[in-house]
Amino acid sequence: MLATLARRYGDFGRAEDAVQEALVAAVERWPVDGVPEQPGGWLHTVAARRYVDLVRAEAARTRRERTALELTPRDALVTPPPDVTAPRDDLLELFLLCCHPALSAPAQLALTLRAVGGLTTAEVAAAFLVSERTMGQRISRAKVRLRQAGARFEPPAEAQFATRLAVVRQVLYLMFNEGYSASSGPRLRRAELTGQALRLTRRLHERVPGDGETAGLLALMLLTEARAAARVGPNGDLVPLAEQDRDRWDRTLIDEGRALVEQSLTASPPGPYRIQAAIAAVHAEAPTTEDTDWPQVLALYELLERLAPNPVVTLNRAVAVGMVHGPAAGLALLSEVESGLLAGHHRLHAVRAHLLELADDRAAATEWRAAAQHAGSEPERRYLLRRAAALSESGSAPV
């Protein structure tokens, strides 16, 4: 609805207000009147009328203010009629609008994820490793700045497209990550988010077929989504990569993803998404965890860290270092991220627990419990507690 109104009227701010009012109207009226036969059409019609009402109210207020100042009022804003044409898929274009150059790149990311990407403020905050309050303030400032800049729903200029494309790719990447591994709540994954991110990335790849990083992002999503069915146990709990039944992996998605990796890596110097896709391809090719080419995985993570350094990459590299050079080497690497954004994060505790367990260290159970304490996802928390309990029962760690 937001994409349709923004395309039709060109005003993101008013369109967002109108959509919210339409949803409120549905909450109030549908329990009384019943759900309409075409709920989507009902919502679009009401949202369009609310938009027109907003414009008319603002125009009337402007006329009153000018009259009070003894100025000749300008003609009232001319608005299209409130009837609604058939909705069309404008989400990708709306992503490009939210990535407006008047905003900083972090503000573009935050606003797009919250307003269009389907993530809550808490989920966006988790993606950025900041507090929910900090992220809420950032999103509010971005909305105000976007309105002040007079952002219109129109294709970006050619000179701006590459910059906006880079942010849109990151938005889709973060959307997919939140869907594949939910940061909170009762579900391990949110298929509607991964499906939306994958669909939009396909569209983006069709729009810029020669862009290697977009192809790499699509390949990464395909190779990751291929493991989705094996990653969730019968009770909805997490099944880690080492324990997954690889016969349940989707070979069609793997073949498509590997082909994209091969094509994109030869097109131009690789970027972060192509490197991550190459890592996923190495895992996809291995029949077991033990047969994984860990030296190649480590080399790719080292390259990724040079291209796009961040604490999450370092955390993943520590796992690869532990597999290649031994758990002590991996644990030593964790000191680089212990005092930064990942301090106290459940993934830091989980990686430390994994490496300690490889080293047969009795402190592993304590770290598994610490990881569970900080985890927001209920299925992931249950898995982490089971790991701690298993070590305690086996006598490998203190109770």
Backbone torsions as a table, in degrees:
resi	resn	phi	psi	omega
1	MET	NA	-44.1	-179.2
2	LEU	-61.8	-43.2	-179.7
3	ALA	-64.0	-41.2	-178.8
4	THR	-64.4	-46.2	-179.5
5	LEU	-66.6	-41.3	-179.4
6	ALA	-64.2	-39.1	177.1
7	ARG	-65.9	-40.4	-173.1
8	ARG	-73.5	-42.3	-173.2
9	TYR	-106.4	-18.1	175.0
10	GLY	80.8	8.3	-176.5
11	ASP	-123.8	103.8	-175.7
12	PHE	-64.3	-44.5	-175.9
13	GLY	-60.7	-51.9	179.3
14	ARG	-64.5	-37.5	179.8
15	ALA	-61.3	-41.7	179.2
16	GLU	-63.9	-43.2	178.0
17	ASP	-61.0	-42.4	-178.3
18	ALA	-65.4	-40.9	178.6
19	VAL	-63.2	-43.2	179.0
20	GLN	-61.1	-41.1	179.8
21	GLU	-66.8	-36.3	177.8
22	ALA	-64.9	-40.5	179.0
23	LEU	-66.1	-39.2	176.4
24	VAL	-62.0	-43.0	179.3
25	ALA	-60.8	-38.8	179.0
26	ALA	-65.0	-43.0	179.5
27	VAL	-61.0	-37.2	-177.9
28	GLU	-78.0	-37.7	-169.9
29	ARG	-96.7	-36.0	-174.4
30	TRP	-62.6	-38.9	176.8
31	PRO	-62.6	-24.3	-178.8
32	VAL	-91.7	-49.9	-174.6
33	ASP	-90.1	-14.1	-174.2
34	GLY	93.2	155.7	179.1
35	VAL	-72.7	129.1	-179.0
36	PRO	-64.9	161.2	-179.3
37	GLU	-61.1	-35.7	178.6
38	GLN	-122.6	80.9	-175.1
39	PRO	-60.1	-35.7	178.2
40	GLY	-63.4	-44.6	178.6
41	GLY	-65.2	-38.6	177.2
42	TRP	-59.4	-47.6	-178.7
43	LEU	-63.6	-42.5	179.2
44	HIS	-62.6	-42.5	-179.6
45	THR	-63.5	-47.5	-179.2
46	VAL	-64.5	-40.9	180.0
47	ALA	-62.8	-41.9	179.2
48	ALA	-63.5	-41.4	178.3
49	ARG	-65.8	-40.3	177.7
50	ARG	-62.0	-37.7	178.3
51	TYR	-61.4	-46.9	179.7
52	VAL	-61.6	-41.0	178.5
53	ASP	-61.2	-40.9	179.4
54	LEU	-62.6	-44.6	-179.3
55	VAL	-64.3	-43.4	-179.6
56	ARG	-64.7	-40.2	179.9
57	ALA	-64.1	-41.7	179.5
58	GLU	-67.9	-37.7	178.5
59	ALA	-65.1	-41.5	178.8
60	ALA	-64.1	-41.8	178.9
61	ARG	-63.0	-40.2	178.5
62	THR	-62.9	-41.1	179.0
63	ARG	-63.1	-41.9	179.8
64	ARG	-63.6	-40.8	-179.9
65	GLU	-65.0	-40.8	-179.5
66	ARG	-69.2	-36.7	177.2
67	THR	-63.2	-41.4	179.2
68	ALA	-62.4	-30.2	179.8
69	LEU	-91.5	7.0	-179.8
70	GLU	57.6	40.6	175.4
71	LEU	-107.6	154.0	177.0
72	THR	-77.2	117.9	-177.9
73	PRO	-68.6	144.7	174.5
74	ARG	-75.2	167.1	177.1
75	ASP	-60.5	144.8	177.3
76	ALA	-61.8	152.0	178.4
77	LEU	-59.7	135.4	177.2
78	VAL	-90.2	125.0	-178.6
79	THR	-119.7	149.2	176.0
80	PRO	-65.7	156.8	177.5
81	PRO	-61.8	155.3	-173.8
82	PRO	-78.2	2.1	177.3
83	ASP	-67.8	155.0	-172.9
84	VAL	-115.9	130.0	173.3
85	THR	-79.6	168.9	-179.7
86	ALA	-59.0	131.5	-179.8
87	PRO	-60.9	146.4	174.1
88	ARG	-130.2	162.4	-174.4
89	ASP	-80.9	100.9	-179.5
90	ASP	-111.5	12.6	-172.3
91	LEU	-60.5	-42.3	-178.7
92	LEU	-62.4	-41.3	177.9
93	GLU	-65.5	-36.3	178.3
94	LEU	-67.3	-35.3	174.2
95	PHE	-58.1	-44.1	-179.4
96	LEU	-64.6	-35.4	178.1
97	LEU	-65.2	-46.7	-178.3
98	CYS	-62.8	-27.7	177.8
99	CYS	-82.6	55.8	-175.2
100	HIS	-79.4	139.2	-178.0
101	PRO	-64.3	-14.1	176.6
102	ALA	-69.5	-16.3	-179.7
103	LEU	-103.9	151.6	172.2
104	SER	-69.2	160.5	-179.0
105	ALA	-58.2	-45.0	177.1
106	PRO	-61.2	-37.2	178.9
107	ALA	-68.5	-39.7	175.7
108	GLN	-58.5	-46.9	-179.9
109	LEU	-60.7	-49.6	-176.0
110	ALA	-62.5	-46.7	-178.6
111	LEU	-63.0	-44.6	-177.1
112	THR	-66.3	-42.1	178.6
113	LEU	-62.5	-40.0	-176.4
114	ARG	-79.1	-47.7	-172.6
115	ALA	-79.2	-31.6	-172.3
116	VAL	-124.3	-30.7	-172.5
117	GLY	-77.9	-11.7	177.6
118	GLY	88.1	10.5	179.1
119	LEU	-97.0	146.0	174.1
120	THR	-76.9	167.4	178.0
121	THR	-60.1	-39.5	179.3
122	ALA	-63.5	-39.3	-179.8
123	GLU	-70.1	-37.7	175.9
124	VAL	-64.7	-41.5	178.6
125	ALA	-61.0	-40.1	179.2
126	ALA	-64.1	-36.2	178.8
127	ALA	-66.4	-31.2	-179.0
128	PHE	-95.7	-2.5	-179.6
129	LEU	60.1	40.3	176.3
130	VAL	-127.9	173.0	-179.8
131	SER	-73.9	157.8	179.3
132	GLU	-64.0	-37.7	179.8
133	ARG	-63.5	-44.3	178.9
134	THR	-60.1	-43.3	-178.5
135	MET	-68.9	-37.7	178.1
136	GLY	-60.7	-41.1	177.7
137	GLN	-65.5	-39.7	-179.7
138	ARG	-63.7	-42.0	-179.4
139	ILE	-67.5	-41.4	178.7
140	SER	-61.7	-43.6	178.6
141	ARG	-64.0	-36.9	-179.9
142	ALA	-65.3	-40.4	179.0
143	LYS	-63.2	-43.9	179.2
144	VAL	-62.6	-44.7	-178.3
145	ARG	-64.9	-38.4	179.7
146	LEU	-64.3	-40.8	178.6
147	ARG	-68.2	-41.4	178.9
148	GLN	-62.8	-33.2	-178.9
149	ALA	-76.5	-9.8	179.6
150	GLY	67.1	37.7	-177.7
151	ALA	-61.9	129.4	179.3
152	ARG	-110.1	153.2	179.3
153	PHE	-81.7	89.2	-178.9
154	GLU	-151.5	154.8	-178.4
155	PRO	-59.3	140.3	178.7
156	PRO	-67.8	153.2	175.8
157	ALA	-61.7	154.8	-177.3
158	GLU	-55.7	-37.5	-178.2
159	ALA	-68.3	-23.2	-178.3
160	GLN	-94.9	-14.3	-169.6
161	PHE	-62.8	-44.5	-177.1
162	ALA	-61.5	-40.1	179.3
163	THR	-66.5	-44.4	179.2
164	ARG	-66.5	-36.2	179.8
165	LEU	-59.6	-41.5	-179.4
166	ALA	-61.6	-40.5	-179.9
167	VAL	-71.0	-40.7	179.3
168	VAL	-61.0	-40.7	176.8
169	ARG	-58.4	-43.6	-179.2
170	GLN	-67.7	-36.4	175.6
171	VAL	-59.5	-48.0	-179.5
172	LEU	-63.9	-37.9	178.0
173	TYR	-62.0	-46.5	-179.4
174	LEU	-69.9	-36.3	174.2
175	MET	-58.5	-47.4	-178.5
176	PHE	-62.9	-43.4	-178.9
177	ASN	-60.8	-43.5	179.4
178	GLU	-65.1	-36.6	177.9
179	GLY	-70.3	-38.1	-176.5
180	TYR	-74.9	-35.1	-179.8
181	SER	-138.8	87.6	-174.6
182	ALA	-59.1	135.0	-177.3
183	SER	-75.5	-16.8	179.6
184	SER	-158.9	168.8	174.3
185	GLY	99.0	-179.3	-173.6
186	PRO	-83.2	-12.1	-177.3
187	ARG	-105.0	143.8	177.8
188	LEU	-73.2	-37.5	-178.5
189	ARG	-138.2	158.9	178.6
190	ARG	-121.7	96.9	-173.7
191	ALA	-61.4	-29.4	-179.8
192	GLU	-66.0	-32.6	178.8
193	LEU	-75.6	-45.8	178.9
194	THR	-63.5	-39.2	178.6
195	GLY	-64.4	-42.0	178.6
196	GLN	-64.5	-45.1	-179.6
197	ALA	-63.2	-41.8	-179.8
198	LEU	-66.4	-41.9	179.4
199	ARG	-63.1	-45.3	-179.0
200	LEU	-69.0	-33.6	177.3
201	THR	-67.9	-36.6	173.9
202	ARG	-60.2	-45.0	179.1
203	ARG	-61.8	-41.3	179.7
204	LEU	-64.8	-40.4	178.4
205	HIS	-64.2	-38.2	176.7
206	GLU	-64.8	-33.7	-178.6
207	ARG	-75.0	-35.8	-179.9
208	VAL	-128.0	68.3	-173.3
209	PRO	-62.6	-22.5	-178.8
210	GLY	-89.1	0.1	-177.9
211	ASP	-84.6	113.0	-175.4
212	GLY	-64.6	-37.3	-178.0
213	GLU	-70.4	-34.8	175.9
214	THR	-66.4	-41.2	175.5
215	ALA	-62.3	-39.9	178.3
216	GLY	-64.5	-39.9	178.0
217	LEU	-63.3	-44.0	178.1
218	LEU	-62.2	-42.9	178.5
219	ALA	-61.3	-42.8	179.4
220	LEU	-60.2	-44.6	179.6
221	MET	-64.2	-43.3	-178.9
222	LEU	-62.4	-46.1	-178.0
223	LEU	-67.5	-32.8	178.2
224	THR	-75.8	-45.2	-179.7
225	GLU	-63.7	-26.2	179.3
226	ALA	-60.2	-24.4	-178.2
227	ARG	-93.3	-0.4	-169.5
228	ALA	-58.6	-45.6	-175.5
229	ALA	-64.5	-35.6	-178.3
230	ALA	-81.3	-11.6	-174.1
231	ARG	-86.2	-13.9	-177.8
232	VAL	-114.4	125.7	179.7
233	GLY	-77.8	175.5	-178.8
234	PRO	-57.7	-31.1	-179.7
235	ASN	-95.0	11.4	178.6
236	GLY	85.3	4.8	-177.8
237	ASP	-85.1	165.3	-178.4
238	LEU	-70.1	134.2	169.2
239	VAL	-114.5	110.5	-175.4
240	PRO	-68.1	163.7	-175.4
241	LEU	-53.1	-43.3	-175.9
242	ALA	-65.3	-22.3	-176.0
243	GLU	-106.0	2.8	-175.4
244	GLN	-76.1	146.5	173.5
245	ASP	-80.7	103.7	-173.1
246	ARG	-71.3	-13.1	173.7
247	ASP	-68.8	-18.4	178.8
248	ARG	-88.0	-4.3	177.2
249	TRP	-68.2	145.2	-177.9
250	ASP	-81.8	103.4	-175.8
251	ARG	-69.1	-27.6	178.4
252	THR	-64.2	-45.8	177.9
253	LEU	-65.2	-38.3	179.4
254	ILE	-63.3	-45.3	-179.6
255	ASP	-62.7	-41.6	178.7
256	GLU	-65.1	-42.8	-179.9
257	GLY	-65.4	-43.0	179.7
258	ARG	-63.8	-38.7	178.7
259	ALA	-63.0	-41.2	178.0
260	LEU	-65.0	-38.8	177.9
261	VAL	-61.0	-47.1	-178.8
262	GLU	-62.4	-40.3	-179.6
263	GLN	-69.8	-44.5	-173.3
264	SER	-74.3	-30.9	-178.4
265	LEU	-70.8	-24.5	179.8
266	THR	-90.7	-10.1	-174.5
267	ALA	-74.3	-40.6	-175.2
268	SER	-164.2	173.4	177.0
269	PRO	-54.4	132.0	-173.8
270	PRO	-68.8	149.3	175.2
271	GLY	-112.4	-175.6	-174.4
272	PRO	-58.1	-39.7	-177.0
273	TYR	-71.0	-36.8	177.8
274	ARG	-67.7	-35.2	177.6
275	ILE	-66.8	-44.0	178.4
276	GLN	-63.7	-37.4	177.1
277	ALA	-65.0	-38.4	178.0
278	ALA	-64.0	-38.9	176.4
279	ILE	-62.3	-45.6	178.7
280	ALA	-61.8	-35.0	179.1
281	ALA	-67.0	-38.2	177.4
282	VAL	-61.0	-44.7	177.5
283	HIS	-63.4	-38.3	-177.6
284	ALA	-67.3	-29.6	-177.8
285	GLU	-79.0	-20.3	-174.0
286	ALA	-83.2	129.9	178.2
287	PRO	-69.8	-25.5	177.3
288	THR	-144.2	167.6	176.4
289	THR	-61.2	-41.0	-178.8
290	GLU	-64.2	-30.5	-178.8
291	ASP	-84.8	-1.4	180.0
292	THR	-64.2	139.7	178.0
293	ASP	-78.7	78.0	-176.1
294	TRP	-63.2	-36.9	175.2
295	PRO	-58.5	-37.5	177.5
296	GLN	-69.1	-41.0	177.0
297	VAL	-59.2	-44.4	-180.0
298	LEU	-62.8	-44.2	179.6
299	ALA	-60.8	-38.7	179.5
300	LEU	-68.9	-39.4	177.2
301	TYR	-66.0	-36.4	177.1
302	GLU	-63.7	-40.9	176.6
303	LEU	-65.7	-43.0	179.7
304	LEU	-61.2	-39.2	-178.7
305	GLU	-68.7	-29.7	175.7
306	ARG	-72.5	-36.8	-177.8
307	LEU	-77.8	-41.3	-174.8
308	ALA	-143.2	73.5	-177.0
309	PRO	-66.0	132.2	171.1
310	ASN	-161.5	160.1	-173.4
311	PRO	-62.9	-29.4	179.8
312	VAL	-67.8	-39.5	176.5
313	VAL	-62.7	-43.0	178.1
314	THR	-60.6	-39.5	178.8
315	LEU	-61.8	-44.9	178.4
316	ASN	-67.5	-36.5	177.9
317	ARG	-64.9	-34.3	178.5
318	ALA	-61.1	-37.8	177.0
319	VAL	-63.0	-46.6	180.0
320	ALA	-63.8	-40.1	176.7
321	VAL	-60.1	-42.6	178.8
322	GLY	-62.3	-36.4	179.9
323	MET	-73.5	-29.9	-176.8
324	VAL	-92.7	-47.0	-172.5
325	HIS	-108.9	0.9	178.6
326	GLY	104.2	152.9	-174.9
327	PRO	-61.8	-31.4	179.9
328	ALA	-61.3	-40.0	179.3
329	ALA	-66.7	-39.2	177.5
330	GLY	-65.2	-42.0	178.7
331	LEU	-63.6	-37.3	178.7
332	ALA	-63.2	-34.6	-179.3
333	LEU	-69.5	-27.8	-178.5
334	LEU	-62.8	-22.4	179.7
335	SER	-60.9	-21.0	-179.3
336	GLU	-71.9	-20.9	-175.7
337	VAL	-119.3	0.8	-175.0
338	GLU	-66.9	-28.4	-175.7
339	SER	-106.9	7.8	-177.9
340	GLY	-100.6	-145.9	-176.9
341	LEU	-62.9	-25.0	-178.2
342	LEU	-88.6	1.4	179.7
343	ALA	-56.4	121.9	-179.0
344	GLY	80.4	-1.6	-179.6
345	HIS	-72.6	144.3	-175.7
346	HIS	-64.8	-29.3	-179.3
347	ARG	-70.2	-33.0	175.8
348	LEU	-63.8	-45.3	177.4
349	HIS	-63.4	-39.3	-177.9
350	ALA	-66.7	-41.7	178.6
351	VAL	-65.6	-42.2	178.1
352	ARG	-61.9	-41.5	178.6
353	ALA	-61.8	-42.9	179.5
354	HIS	-60.5	-45.4	-178.9
355	LEU	-69.4	-37.8	176.8
356	LEU	-64.8	-38.4	178.3
357	GLU	-65.3	-39.5	175.8
358	LEU	-61.4	-33.6	180.0
359	ALA	-85.1	2.8	-178.1
360	ASP	58.2	39.2	-179.5
361	ASP	-92.6	132.7	-176.6
362	ARG	-67.2	-13.9	179.5
363	ALA	-78.2	-5.8	-176.5
364	ALA	-60.0	-41.7	-177.8
365	ALA	-62.1	-38.3	178.4
366	THR	-62.0	-41.2	179.6
367	GLU	-69.2	-36.6	176.7
368	TRP	-62.4	-41.5	178.8
369	ARG	-66.4	-38.1	177.5
370	ALA	-64.2	-38.9	177.2
371	ALA	-62.1	-42.8	179.5
372	ALA	-63.7	-37.6	-178.7
373	GLN	-62.6	-33.7	-176.1
374	HIS	-96.3	-8.4	-177.4
375	ALA	-73.5	138.3	178.5
376	GLY	-91.8	-25.0	-178.7
377	SER	-83.5	126.1	-178.3
378	GLU	-64.9	-43.7	177.3
379	PRO	-62.0	-39.4	178.8
380	GLU	-66.9	-38.4	179.3
381	ARG	-62.5	-42.7	178.9
382	ARG	-62.3	-40.4	178.4
383	TYR	-63.3	-45.2	-178.9
384	LEU	-63.0	-39.7	177.8
385	LEU	-66.6	-36.7	177.0
386	ARG	-63.8	-39.2	178.1
387	ARG	-61.9	-43.4	179.2
388	ALA	-63.6	-43.5	-178.6
389	ALA	-65.0	-39.4	-179.7
390	ALA	-62.1	-41.5	179.0
391	LEU	-67.3	-40.0	-179.5
392	SER	-64.6	-42.3	-178.7
393	GLU	-68.9	-30.5	-178.6
394	SER	-79.3	-11.0	-178.6
395	GLY	83.9	5.9	179.9
396	SER	-80.0	-12.4	-178.7
397	ALA	-147.3	157.2	-179.4
398	PRO	-68.8	148.2	177.7
399	VAL	-71.0	NA	NA
